[in-house]
Amino acid sequence: MSAELKSDTGWARRRRFSVADVRRMVEVGLVHEDERLEVLDGELVEMSPKGYRHEGLKGAINRLWGRACPDGFDYLQEGGLYLSDDTYLEPDFIVFRPRASLEGLKGPDVLLAVEVADSSLAYDLRRKPGIYASFGVRELWVIDVARRVAHVHREPGESGYGSVRQVDPAARLEPIEAPAALSFTLDQFPTR
């Protein structure tokens, strides 16, 4: 399907893709399986390259959560989240209760999604919260790696999150529905 959309430079013809379309593109070699892509409401979006600060913080969170995640909960780093036929996201982390299959994992099943943002901060703060909220992801943390602050989004609804607040580096990030054992301060991790 294609649609004409008004852009900053005038009218542009854009094509909508489903997640199945993108999977097929990977199968036939049009898109390499390691390309960092997301499908947001039918739009194919190339993700920013990962930087050292992004990877360092993500690795530190992964090590902490690997030791702290209690039984009855699970987390996934860079796991694909298929929210609908035309929306696929790849957050840095998702926290959820284990299921027989990850394939059926949907927005309301995600207790916490975390986006660690460096060069993608503006995009992760402007576009992604509305998408996560509209699919019922219960809580979203967008972590600004450069400033070491987190933007905590809670109370999802169709028009976005009802509560958004900024958490400073020394303040404790505590999830509402995910286990308290996954709490941390951004100051506890070394800067790289």
C-alpha positions in Angstrom: 0.0 0.0 0.0 1.3 3.5 -0.6 0.0 6.9 0.3 0.8 10.5 -0.5 2.0 12.4 2.6 2.8 16.1 3.0 6.4 16.5 4.0 8.6 19.6 4.7 9.6 19.7 1.1 6.1 19.2 -0.4 4.2 16.1 -1.4 6.1 12.8 -1.2 4.9 9.3 -2.2 5.6 6.9 0.7 5.0 3.2 0.9 3.6 1.5 4.0 5.1 -1.9 5.0 3.8 -4.6 7.3 6.1 -6.5 9.5 5.5 -9.5 7.3 6.6 -7.5 4.2 9.9 -6.7 6.0 10.4 -10.3 7.1 9.9 -11.3 3.4 12.5 -8.6 2.3 15.0 -10.3 4.7 14.2 -13.7 3.4 14.9 -12.7 -0.3 18.0 -10.7 0.6 16.7 -7.1 0.0 17.3 -6.3 3.6 20.2 -7.9 5.6 19.0 -9.7 8.8 21.5 -7.7 10.9 20.2 -4.3 9.7 18.9 -2.2 12.6 15.3 -1.5 11.5 12.0 -0.9 13.1 8.6 -0.7 11.5 6.5 2.1 13.1 2.9 2.3 11.9 3.9 0.9 8.5 7.0 3.1 8.1 10.4 1.4 7.8 12.8 3.3 10.0 16.6 2.8 10.1 17.9 3.0 13.7 20.9 5.1 14.7 24.3 3.4 14.9 25.2 2.3 18.4 27.9 4.4 20.2 30.3 3.5 23.0 28.3 5.4 25.7 25.1 3.6 24.6 26.7 0.2 24.6 28.6 0.8 27.9 25.4 1.8 29.8 23.4 -1.0 28.2 26.0 -3.6 29.2 26.0 -2.3 32.8 22.2 -2.5 33.0 22.3 -6.0 31.5 24.9 -7.2 34.1 22.9 -5.8 37.0 19.6 -7.2 35.8 21.2 -10.6 35.0 22.0 -10.9 38.7 18.9 -9.2 40.1 15.9 -10.4 38.0 13.8 -12.6 40.4 12.0 -15.8 39.5 8.6 -15.1 37.9 9.9 -12.3 35.7 12.1 -12.2 32.7 13.9 -9.5 30.7 15.2 -9.4 27.1 17.9 -7.2 25.7 17.2 -6.0 22.2 14.3 -8.3 21.8 11.9 -7.8 18.9 8.5 -6.6 20.0 5.8 -7.3 17.4 3.0 -4.9 18.5 0.8 -5.2 15.4 0.9 -6.2 11.7 2.6 -2.9 10.9 4.5 -2.0 14.1 7.8 -3.7 15.2 10.1 -2.2 17.8 13.4 -3.3 19.2 13.8 -1.6 22.6 17.1 -2.0 24.4 15.3 -3.9 27.2 11.8 -5.2 28.0 10.7 -6.7 31.3 7.8 -9.2 31.4 6.4 -12.3 33.0 7.7 -15.4 31.2 5.4 -16.9 28.6 5.5 -20.2 26.7 6.4 -18.3 23.6 7.8 -14.8 23.0 5.8 -14.7 19.8 2.6 -13.8 21.5 4.1 -11.1 23.7 2.1 -7.9 23.2 2.2 -4.3 24.6 0.2 -4.9 27.9 2.5 -7.9 28.7 5.5 -5.5 28.8 5.9 -4.2 32.4 8.8 -2.0 31.4 10.5 -1.0 28.2 13.8 0.8 28.2 15.3 2.8 25.4 19.0 3.8 26.0 19.4 6.9 23.8 22.4 8.8 22.6 22.2 10.0 19.0 18.5 8.9 18.9 17.3 10.9 21.9 15.0 13.3 20.1 13.4 10.5 18.2 13.1 8.3 21.2 11.4 11.1 23.2 9.1 12.4 20.5 7.9 9.5 18.5 8.3 6.3 20.4 6.4 7.1 23.7 3.2 7.6 21.7 3.6 4.2 20.0 4.5 2.3 23.2 1.6 4.0 25.0 -1.0 3.3 22.3 -0.1 -0.4 22.5 -0.4 -0.5 26.3 3.3 -0.9 27.3 2.9 -0.1 31.0 6.0 1.9 31.6 8.8 3.3 29.4 12.2 4.7 30.4 14.1 6.7 27.9 17.6 7.2 29.3 19.6 10.1 28.0 23.2 8.7 28.0 24.9 12.0 27.6 23.2 13.8 30.5 22.6 10.6 32.6 18.9 11.4 33.1 15.9 9.2 32.6 12.5 10.2 31.2 10.0 8.0 32.9 6.7 7.5 31.1 3.7 5.9 33.0 -0.1 5.6 32.6 -0.4 4.5 29.0 -3.3 5.6 26.9 -4.2 6.0 23.2 -2.9 9.6 23.1 0.3 8.9 25.0 1.5 8.5 28.6 -0.5 10.4 31.3 2.6 10.8 33.5 6.0 11.8 32.3 8.8 12.9 34.6 12.5 13.4 34.5 14.7 11.5 37.0 18.1 12.9 37.8 21.3 10.7 37.9 21.4 10.3 41.7 17.7 9.5 42.0 16.6 5.9 42.1 14.8 4.6 39.0 12.1 2.3 40.4 9.7 0.4 38.1 6.0 0.3 39.1 5.0 -3.2 38.0 8.4 -4.8 37.2 10.4 -6.1 40.2 11.9 -3.5 42.6 15.1 -5.6 42.4 15.7 -4.1 38.9 15.9 -0.5 40.4 19.1 1.5 40.1 20.5 5.0 39.9 22.3 6.1 36.7 25.1 7.4 38.9 26.0 3.9 40.0 27.3 3.0 36.5 30.6 4.3 35.3 30.7 6.7 32.4 32.6 5.4 29.3 
